[in-house]
Amino acid sequence: MKYLYSLLLFIIFLSFSCQRTNPVQEVSENTDSLKINSNRIVNTISETLIPKAKKVISEWKEYRDVDEFIIKYYNISNMEALNYAKELSDLVQLMKDSIRIEELKELNMMARFNVLHNETLRLADMATIPAISSEEVKEEVGKIVEVYSSLNSKINTIYKAEELQNSLEVDTETPSNVIEVSEFPEREKLYERESPLSKKPERVERKRPNKPVTSLKNRSERKLVPQKKTKE
C-alpha cells in the first residue's frame, strides 16, 4: 500500500508540472508573434489641420479621402504598403486635380502636392519590382508621411496668418492710408502756423543822427585862414 500511495503522489506531481509548462510555451509563442509584428512599418502621426483650416476644407471630398486612406500607412506591413500604393497614388492625383480653394493654388502649395504625388507613384512602381527590399519600402513610406505632414503644415500656416490678420484688423497687403489733418481739429492749427525758420527776418533800418545842414551861402562866408609858411 505504501508503494501505491507513493506512486499516486508521483503521478499527481507530474500532472501539475506539465500544466505549468504550458503557460511558458504560450508566452514564448506570444513573444515570437511580437517579433514578427515589429517588422511592420510604423510612423508617427503627421501634423493635423487646425480648426480654421479643417472648417474650410471640410467640403473638399478628395482631400478627406486621402486623409482617411493615408492613416493606414502609419502602421503597415511591407506587403500591404505595396498593395495599397496604386490606390493611394490615384487618390492623391484626384486631390491635386480638384483644388477649389484659392489660397491653396499658390506655387509653393502646388509644389507640395506634386511632390506628394511623385512619392506615391514611386511607391507604386516599387510594387512591380520583385527584388525590392523591405528597407527601401520602409524609407519610401516614411517620405510619403513626411511630405503629407509638410503639406498640412503649410495649410495651417496660411490660415494662422489669416486669423492673425483678422485679429489685428489691419490689411497688411495694402499700405496704410495717410492720416489727414482734418481728422484732428486740434492739430490743424499747428499745421497752419508758420515755422519760425520759414519766416524771413525783417530788415531793421538804423536811424542816423540828424546833422545840421549847412547851406552853400554859409559855406562861402567861412573865412579862409592863411597857413603859416615854414622856414626853409
C-alpha positions in Angstrom: 0.0 0.0 0.0 2.8 2.4 0.8 4.2 1.9 -2.7 0.8 2.5 -4.2 0.4 5.8 -2.4 3.9 6.9 -3.4 3.1 6.1 -7.0 -0.1 8.1 -6.9 1.7 11.1 -5.4 4.3 10.9 -8.1 1.7 10.8 -10.9 -0.1 13.8 -9.4 3.2 15.7 -9.2 3.9 15.1 -12.8 0.5 16.3 -13.9 1.0 19.6 -12.1 4.4 20.1 -13.6 3.0 19.5 -17.1 0.3 22.1 -16.6 3.0 24.7 -15.6 5.0 24.2 -18.7 2.0 25.1 -21.0 1.8 28.8 -20.0 5.5 29.1 -20.5 5.1 27.8 -24.1 2.2 30.1 -24.7 4.3 33.1 -23.5 7.1 32.1 -25.8 4.7 31.9 -28.7 3.3 35.4 -27.9 6.8 36.8 -27.8 7.5 35.3 -31.2 4.4 36.9 -32.7 5.6 40.2 -31.3 8.9 39.8 -33.0 7.1 39.3 -36.3 4.9 42.4 -35.7 8.0 44.5 -35.0 8.8 44.2 -38.7 5.9 46.4 -39.6 6.4 50.0 -40.8 5.5 52.3 -38.0 5.4 56.1 -38.5 4.4 58.9 -36.1 1.1 60.7 -36.8 1.7 63.7 -39.1 0.6 67.2 -38.4 -3.2 67.6 -38.4 -5.1 70.6 -39.5 -6.1 73.4 -37.2 -9.9 74.0 -36.7 -9.9 77.0 -39.1 -8.3 75.0 -41.9 -10.4 72.0 -41.2 -13.6 74.0 -41.4 -12.6 75.5 -44.8 -11.5 72.1 -46.2 -14.5 70.1 -44.8 -16.3 70.2 -48.1 -13.2 69.1 -50.1 -14.0 65.4 -50.5 -10.8 64.5 -52.4 -8.6 65.7 -49.6 -10.7 63.9 -47.0 -10.3 60.7 -49.0 -6.6 61.0 -48.9 -6.5 61.9 -45.2 -8.6 58.8 -44.3 -6.6 56.5 -46.5 -3.1 57.5 -45.5 -3.9 56.6 -41.9 -3.1 53.0 -42.9 0.5 54.0 -43.6 1.2 54.9 -40.0 1.3 51.2 -39.1 1.5 48.9 -42.1 3.4 45.9 -43.3 5.7 46.0 -46.4 3.3 43.8 -48.4 0.3 46.0 -47.5 2.2 49.2 -48.3 2.9 47.9 -51.8 -0.6 46.6 -52.4 -2.2 49.9 -51.4 0.3 52.1 -53.3 -1.6 52.3 -56.6 -4.9 53.3 -54.8 -3.1 55.9 -52.8 -1.4 57.4 -55.8 -4.8 57.6 -57.6 -6.4 59.4 -54.6 -3.5 61.9 -54.4 -3.9 62.7 -58.1 -7.6 63.3 -57.7 -6.9 65.6 -54.8 -4.2 67.5 -56.7 -6.5 68.0 -59.8 -9.6 69.1 -57.7 -8.2 72.1 -55.8 -11.1 74.6 -55.4 -9.7 76.8 -52.7 -7.9 79.8 -54.0 -5.5 80.1 -51.1 -4.2 76.6 -51.9 -3.5 77.4 -55.6 -0.2 79.2 -54.8 3.0 77.9 -56.4 4.5 76.8 -53.1 1.4 74.8 -52.3 1.2 73.2 -55.8 4.8 72.1 -55.4 4.0 70.2 -52.2 1.0 68.5 -54.0 3.3 67.5 -56.8 6.0 66.1 -54.5 3.4 64.0 -52.6 2.0 62.6 -55.9 5.5 61.8 -57.2 6.4 59.9 -54.0 3.2 57.8 -54.1 3.9 57.0 -57.8 7.4 55.8 -56.8 5.9 53.5 -54.2 3.5 52.1 -56.8 6.5 51.4 -59.1 8.2 49.5 -56.3 5.3 47.1 -56.2 6.2 46.0 -59.7 9.9 45.2 -58.8 10.3 41.7 -57.4 13.7 42.3 -55.8 12.7 45.4 -53.9 13.9 45.3 -50.3 11.9 45.9 -47.2 14.2 48.8 -46.2 13.5 50.6 -49.4 9.8 50.2 -49.0 10.1 51.5 -45.4 12.1 54.5 -46.5 9.6 55.4 -49.2 6.6 55.1 -46.9 8.4 57.4 -44.4 8.9 60.0 -47.2 5.2 59.9 -48.1 4.2 60.5 -44.5 6.7 63.3 -44.1 5.6 65.1 -47.3 2.0 64.8 -46.3 2.8 66.3 -42.9 4.6 69.2 -44.6 1.5 69.8 -46.8 -0.7 70.1 -43.7 1.8 72.3 -42.0 1.7 74.7 -44.9 -2.1 74.8 -45.0 -2.1 75.6 -41.3 0.4 78.4 -41.8 -1.9 80.0 -44.4 -4.9 80.1 -42.1 -2.9 81.0 -39.0 -1.7 84.1 -40.8 -5.3 84.9 -41.9 -6.5 84.6 -38.3 -3.7 86.9 -37.1 -4.6 89.4 -39.7 -8.2 89.4 -38.8 -7.4 89.7 -35.1 -5.3 92.8 -35.8 -8.0 94.3 -38.1 -5.3 95.6 -40.3 -4.9 94.9 -44.0 -1.2 94.1 -44.3 -1.4 93.6 -48.0 -2.0 97.3 -48.8 -0.2 100.3 -47.4 -1.9 102.2 -44.6 -3.6 105.4 -45.6 -2.1 108.7 -44.6 -3.9 110.3 -41.7 -5.5 113.6 -42.8 -5.1 116.7 -40.7 -8.8 117.3 -40.7 -9.4 114.3 -38.6 -7.6 116.0 -35.7 -9.0 119.6 -35.5 -6.8 120.4 -32.5 -3.7 119.7 -34.7 -5.0 121.6 -37.7 -4.0 124.9 -36.1 -0.5 123.6 -35.5 -0.1 123.0 -39.3 -1.4 126.5 -40.1 1.3 128.1 -38.1 4.4 129.0 -40.0 7.6 127.7 -38.8 9.9 130.3 -37.3 12.7 129.1 -39.7 10.5 129.7 -42.7 10.0 133.4 -41.8 12.4 135.9 -43.3 13.9 138.3 -40.7 12.6 141.8 -41.0 15.1 144.4 -42.1 15.8 146.9 -39.4 16.9 150.3 -40.6 19.3 152.2 -38.4 18.4 155.7 -37.7 21.3 158.1 -38.4 21.6 161.2 -36.2 20.4 164.3 -37.9 23.3 166.6 -38.9 22.8 170.3 -39.3 22.6 171.1 -42.9 24.8 173.9 -44.0 23.8 175.9 -47.0 26.2 177.0 -49.7 25.8 180.6 -48.6 27.1 179.8 -45.2 30.0 177.8 -46.6 31.1 180.8 -48.7 31.0 183.0 -45.7 33.7 181.0 -44.0 36.9 182.9 -43.7 39.9 181.4 -45.1 42.7 181.3 -42.6 46.2 181.7 -44.3 48.6 179.0 -43.5 51.8 179.9 -41.9 54.9 179.3 -44.1 57.6 177.3 -42.6 61.1 178.5 -42.7 63.4 176.8 -45.1 
